[in-house]
């Protein structure tokens, strides 16, 4: 499965692409995972939006944030999502690799912090992220902070 990868600043997103991104986030995070939270949290504007498309449809997405937006001392990658239609087809790993590369290209090599769903720790661990601290509840789902620090900071 070969996706088309692109990264956008907020002001580069046209209304159709922004709608597709928000619809995917709501489909998975709000409806599928039944997490009731304000998705429009003010962090989309400073973010880099990494989008994976298949046949013109958004099927993979992350939001890349510079240091100081989500965490004072770390850059971060969040809103990691793949469409149900592509799960199990190896999309998550290239999505994260693309996001890490985009973060490094835009902001320089530095430690990255994520808030990972606890059951996905082995997946993120395979990409070099290491769990830190205890598991905590975020919107009714167990999460754990994880750091990627390849020593290039």
Residue pairs with C-beta under 8 A, 6 or more apart in sequence:
1 54
1 86
1 89
1 90
1 91
3 52
3 53
3 54
3 59
3 60
3 91
3 94
4 52
4 53
4 54
5 50
5 51
5 52
5 94
5 98
6 50
6 51
6 53
7 48
7 49
7 50
7 51
7 64
7 98
7 102
8 17
8 48
8 49
8 51
9 48
9 49
10 44
10 45
10 46
10 47
10 49
13 21
13 49
17 51
17 58
20 57
20 58
21 49
21 51
21 58
21 61
22 39
22 40
24 58
24 59
24 61
24 81
24 83
25 39
25 61
25 79
25 81
26 39
27 83
27 84
28 81
28 82
28 83
28 84
29 35
29 37
29 39
29 79
29 81
30 36
30 37
30 39
32 84
33 139
33 141
34 140
35 139
35 140
35 141
36 139
37 139
43 63
43 65
43 69
43 70
43 78
44 63
46 65
46 66
46 69
47 63
47 64
47 65
47 69
48 63
48 64
48 65
48 102
48 103
48 106
49 61
49 62
49 63
49 64
50 61
50 62
50 63
50 64
50 95
50 98
50 99
50 102
51 58
51 60
51 61
52 58
52 59
52 60
52 61
52 91
52 94
52 95
52 98
53 59
54 86
57 83
58 83
59 82
59 83
59 85
59 86
59 91
60 81
60 82
60 83
60 86
60 91
60 92
60 95
61 79
61 80
61 81
61 82
61 95
62 77
62 78
62 79
62 80
62 81
62 95
62 96
62 99
63 77
63 78
63 79
64 75
64 76
64 77
64 99
64 102
64 103
64 106
65 75
65 76
65 77
65 78
66 75
66 106
66 107
67 73
67 74
67 75
67 107
67 110
69 76
70 76
70 78
70 113
71 113
73 111
73 113
74 110
74 111
74 112
74 113
74 147
75 103
75 107
75 110
75 111
75 112
75 113
76 112
76 113
76 114
76 115
77 96
77 99
77 100
77 103
77 112
77 114
78 114
78 115
80 92
80 95
80 96
80 99
80 114
82 91
82 92
82 95
92 123
93 123
93 126
93 127
96 124
96 127
97 127
100 112
100 127
100 148
103 112
104 110
109 150
109 152
109 153
110 152
110 153
111 147
111 148
111 149
111 153
112 129
112 147
112 148
112 149
113 145
113 146
113 147
114 124
114 129
114 145
114 146
114 147
114 148
115 138
115 143
115 144
115 145
115 146
116 124
116 129
116 131
116 143
116 144
116 145
116 146
117 141
117 142
117 143
118 135
118 141
118 142
118 143
118 144
119 142
121 131
121 144
121 146
124 146
125 131
125 146
127 148
128 148
128 150
129 146
129 147
129 148
130 146
130 147
130 148
130 149
131 144
131 145
131 146
132 144
132 145
132 146
132 147
133 144
133 145
134 144
135 142
135 143
135 144
136 142
136 143
136 144
137 143
